[in-house]
Amino acid sequence: MIRLVISNQRGGVAKTTTAVILARSFAAKGRKVLLIDTDSQGSIRTILGLKPEFHLADFLIRNMAFRECVVHACENVDVVCSNRDTTEAEVTLSNSPFRELTFERLFSEHEDAYDVILIDVAPSITLSQQCAMVYAQQVLVPVGMETLSLQGAVAAVNAAAALNRFFKKGLNVRTIGLLPVMVDRRLALTSMVLDSLKQLSADTGVPVLPVIRTDSAVPKAARVRKFLADFDPNSKALADYNDVASLLLKSLDSQHERSEANEPAQAKSA
């Protein structure tokens, strides 16, 4: 089981685009994917042209059955969509005991049906984002080629570290990669941001992943409400995302296997 939060504390950095394209890439590799949108703007629903009857808030606070809140987007991809009611759900949950464990409590009951769970979060520290990080414990940070996106990436890495300090023991939220997106090497600012990412990687130990090239097919696919893979299978950005998906699967599957191998040893020592 792979759980992964897609986060950057800055809007407009292809965060939702990354979540959607990676979901489709993982699905094409035979993985069953659940894509969860926790941003009240509901961008995933809009990008894919989905029309769910129920949304994330209905599952979190209105006791709707999980199956009623999931919409099928394509083969191997299910989506829990968000809407403005997500803000209401966060207010309601803010008064609950152990509120940061809400996603762990509710989604863990249904995760066995999936191989990968991707969670797209708002570009700000919300309760939903905290719940997502506590549940997934792994964060991928897309970084656009501009300085505000870079600042948002630093904030995202720090947010994960802050959660670990808050919980002290029993939580290990890790930022697994910095993903350069919308990369156009002809632009001078691109080199500056990529150099800054290398320095951030050296300072934090978070690897910089292969770049995603800028591609006009990406916004065009969103405008016609299609996955990029279905709109333009030969898209250069899609090729880049597919390479990143393969790299992530190899890395995360390996970590999962090591974790499972260590459990018997830990149990024996206990």
Helices and strands as residue ranges (DSSP letters): E 2-6, H 15-28, E 33-37, H 43-48, H 56-61, G 66-69, E 71-74, E 77-80, H 85-93, G 99-101, H 102-107, G 111-113, E 116-120, H 127-136, E 138-143, H 147-167, E 174-180, H 188-204, H 217-223, H 228-231, H 236-269
